[in-house]
């Protein structure tokens, strides 16, 4: 953990008091950053270059810039690692935004050499320039209203189409494509959208190539449970609607990679992921509404 000198100066990596317990740093620096009493803390200083890179990655993703190195200021010893490869076809954007509750966002590679952005990082011109070197971004796909804050700006800057479901259209009223109803549909070759009202009225998830599932805040991988989970305590619209959505959709979903907005990413063989998703659907069917409580989230 961090130490201090006699003058009170910190001498190691630390997490400052702006932390909102969003879990981003714990995803990227496991074993170095853990949760203590509703916030992240550095529980061990890095040993060697690889672990220092982990903390740098966490620092650059943290939406409140709360992960700080010795002395408090990030230096230029290491290059910005983002966008960070997750798999051959997906990059993690990092640079999470306070205006999307610290949500993760992704770049999805398409066969023609183009890209799609799923949800968005904070907007910065230097990031846009970096993404442009990867190829043309055709679409910015929003999963729901909580992650819509930078959508229009990113779409305009990258010359892309902005997508959102009609249930959350007031969060992105200038969207170029509006998804409607509850039936799944193909929005591009190999990319299918599944409306999943529950977390919000307009929540959706996107499945690409029957391999990648971008689930927004509908469900995620909980490390503490080693299983799929829903964020019942922050389901804004209706947990009963989420249960109905899962029941309607579960048999049509096939994927290996779960890539959520919040919570951990996870890869499993498609049959195992399907089995766990059916089990989650059965559990959620027994859930009932309860007051919003951020402290009840099980990451």
N, C-alpha and C positions, 0 to 999 in steps of 0.2 A: 504494500500500500504506500501512498505518498508519505513523505517525511517532511519536516519543517526545520529550518535553522532556528537559532536563538532569536533572530529578528522576525520570525514568523513567515519566512519565505519558503514556498514549496520547492522541493528539490527533485521531485519525480513526476511522472505522468499522473494526472488527476482528473476528476469530473467536477466541474464547478456547480454552483447552486442554481443555475438556470435549467438544469436537467428536468425534463418532463416525463421521464420513465417510458420513453417510446419504444425501447428495446432494440433500436438500430445498432448501437455500439455493441451490445451483447451478442447480436447475430454475427458481427464481423470480427470480434475479438474475444471469442469464447475462452474461458479460463483466465483471461486477463481482466475482463470487465464482467461484473456480476451484479445482481439486484440485491440491495440491502435497504429495507425499510422504505420501499416505494420509490427508489431512485437507483440509478446506476453508479457504481463505484469501481475504481481500479483496485483490484484485490491483490495484484502482483505486478511488479515492474517487469518490463520485457527483458528477456535473455537473448541477446543476439539480434541480428539484422532482421530476420524473418518476423519475429514477434514485434519489433519496433514498427515494421511495415503494417502489421495488423492494427496497431493502435493509430497509426497515421490514417489508414483506411477508415477506421471508425470515426476519427476526428473530422475527416472531410465529408463523411455522410451525415454526421450528427446535425439535426435541424436547428439546434440552438447553439452550435459550436461550443458545447460544454466540455468536450474531451480535449484536454489541454496538455501539452508537453512540458517538460521542465522549463521554467522561465515564463511559461504562459503563452508563448508565441510560436506558431508553426514556422519552421524554416524551410529552405529549399533543398535539403539534402536528398529527399526522395521525390520523384515525380508523382503527380496526381495519378493514381491507378485507375480512375474511372474514365470511361465505362469499363466495368470489370466483367470478364467472361464468366458466365454461369455454366454454359454448355456451348456446343458448336453454334447453335442458332440463337442464343440469347445473351444479352449483356445487361448487367445491373448498372443503372445510371448513377446511383449515389447522389450526393449533394441534395439530400432530402430537405423538404421545405416545411417551415413552421405552419404555412398556410394550407398544407394538406395533412396536418396532424403527424408530420414526419413519415409519410407513407413512402414505401419503396416504389420505384418505377423501373421500366425495362425497355430495351430495344430488341425487337424481334426481326431477325434476318429472313428475307424472303428469297425464293429461288432466283428471281431475276436480278438480284444484287441490290434491291431496294430494302428499306427498313420500315417498320411500324414502331411507334412509341406507345407503350401502354402505361397510362397515368404519366405524371410528369415530375421531374425534379424541380428545384427552384430555377427561375429563369436567370441566365447569365449569358452575355454575348460570347464569352470565351468558350463556354460549353457548347453553344450552338455551332461555333466554328469547328470545334472538335468533332461534333456529330456529322457535320457536312463532309468531313474527310472520309467517312464510312460509306457514303453513297446517299442517294436521294431518299428522304423520308416521305412516304406517301400519305400516312394517316396517323393521327393522334387519337387513340382509343381510350376514352374515359370509362372507368368501371362504375362510378357513381358520384354523387354530388360532393362528398367530402374531399375528393381528389381533383376537383375541377378548377381550382384557383388559377393555375397558370396555363390551362389548356388552350385558350384562344391565342395567347401571346406566342406559345410554342408553335401552334399550327401556322399562324401568320408568318413567323420568322422562317420556318422550314418549308413553307409553301405546301403544307399538308392539309388534308381534310380533318375536321374535328367531329368526333362521334360522341353521342350521349343518348341515353334512353329518355323517352318522353316523360317518364315518371320523375326525372330529376332535371328536366329541361330548364327550369328557372335558374339553375346553377350555371348553365352555359347556354343562354338564350340565343346566342349567335352561332350555334353549332351548324355545320354544313350537312351532316347526316343525322337523322333522328330515328332511333330504333323504337319500334312500337310493339305492343302486345306482349305475350308471354311465350310465343313459339320460337324455337331456335331458327336461325337463318344463317346462310353463308354470306359473308361480307367481302370476301376475297378468296382467291384460290387457296384452299387448305386452311382457311380461318373461319371459324364458326362462332357465333355469339349465342349465348344462352341467357335470356332474361331470368333474373333470380330475385324478385322482390322479397324483401325481408329486412336486411340491414338498413336499406332505404327503399323507398317506393320504386326507384329506378335502378337498383343494383343489377349489374350483369356480370357475367364472366366470359372470357374469350378462350377458346381452345384452338391451338394451331397444330396441324399435322398429326392429330391424335397423340401428341407428345407433350405439349406445353399447355398448362392451364393457368391463366392469369385470373385469379379468383377475387381480386379486389379485397373487400372486407367481408365476403360471404363466409369463407372458412379458411383455415390456415393450419400449419403444422405446429403443435404445441410441444416444445421440448420437455416441459415438466411432465407431460402425460405420455410422450412418445406416441402420439396419435393425432389424427385430424380433430379439429375443434372449431366451434363457432364462438364468436365474441358475444355471448348472450347478454352480458351486462352492458354492452353498448350497441344493442340492436335498436336503432332509432325508430324504425317503422313498425315492425311486428314480427315477433318470434314465431307466431302461428303461421304467418305468411311465408316466413323462411322455411318452416317445416313443410308446408305445402309445395313450395318451389323445389325443394330438394326431392320430395317424393315424386314430383312430376318429371324431374330432370335426371335423376340418378342413373337410370338404365341407359340413357343416351350418352353419358359422359365416359370418355376413354382417354386417359393421359398417363404419362409417367412422371412428369415434373409438376409439382405444385409450386406456383410462384405468386404468393399473396402480396397485398399491400402492406399488411402488418403481420407480424409473426414470422416464423422460420420458413425457409424454403426446404423442399424435400423431394428426393427422387426415389421411386420404388417401381418395381415391375408393374405394368398396367393392370394385370389381374389382382395383385395385392392392393394397389391403390383403389380399384373398384370395390374390393371386399371391405376395405376400411370406410369408403364413402357410403356404402350401404349401411354399415354399422352406425356411422354418424347420423344418417337419415333416421334410423330407428330411435336413436337417443334424442334427437331434436324434436321428434314427434311428441315426446313426453314433456317438453319444456313449456313453461308458462311465463307470462310477462312478469317482469320485476323491475324495480327502479334502476336507473342508470347508475353504474358504480364502476369507475375506472380502476379502482383498487382490486376489483374482483377478477380482472383479466388473468388468465393462466398462460403465460408465454412458454 
